[in-house]
Amino acid sequence: MKRRVAREKSLQALYQVDVTKENIQEVITQRLEDETIDEKAKEFIVNIIEGTVAHTEEIDKIIKNYAVDWTIERMSIVDRNILRIAIYEMNYSKMTPIKVILNEAIELAKIFGSDKSPKFINGVLGKIKEDFGVEDEDK
C-alpha cells in the first residue's frame, strides 16, 4: 500500500474523531479492518493518527500562529486535519522528507478539500517550513 493511501486513511480517521469525538483507539481499529492494508502500512497509519492526536494541542498552536485570520474552529475539518498530519510529520515523526510531506498534504487537499484548500495548505505549510528552518533532507 502506498503511503498516500495510508495518509488518506489517517485523514479519514482524524476527521471521524474530530466530528464524532469517538475514542481514537476504536476508530483506529475500524480503519485497520481492511484486509488489503499490509502491516507496514498499518504501522504508518497508527503512527500518524496516534502521533497527531498526542501532539494536537502543540500542533494547533503552530497552526494558529501561521493561519493568519483563521481560527482552528473556523477552518474546514479537512483542512485542519491535513495541516495537523503534515505538521506532525514535519516536527515529530521526521520519517519522510519535507518536500514529500508538503506534496502529500497538497494532494490530500486536492482530493478531500475545497477548491481553495490546496493553496491554503501550501501557504501555511510553506511559512512553517521557512520560519522553522526545516531542512529538506534527502532520506
Steps between C-alpha positions, in 0.01 A plus 500: 500500500630840409553756772251733327223248569626463858484878541148500353391240756669701777322817387166318493557370852599841635199655327275238661643566846475878448132477405373221724741526795519118492777317680815515288589134558156387382533712187846359430365146538217578257738652244742206514234233440571524125679177407689670219707707742839339560676510838746772402216725385305428819799608708530820295128576540507438876813713534339793319167479681634444851784748454274769361247453781773497765640831373176671392521776759855597397421458130190719528709777660731485198203513263353799687829687457520436126140491376454875499141609563387140551409333826527123528123482552427706188716285273343214316541172684687359200746791479583505869561125508718510188704773669518300822630191318758698304624692804518179700710339228722809461565560869459172682516200270778605261466172309426677170684775309336842540443542127302172497297605806407831336411332170290234674313763704417696185386183324275409795357853483427455128322169563309577820494878538333791324633677192687741730647232728822420306607865488412551868687185611802589285511855637483399866748212470737707285518770769556241770779337302670838447471625857592174665804474276401146419751351265381281218734209542513220250437179687 
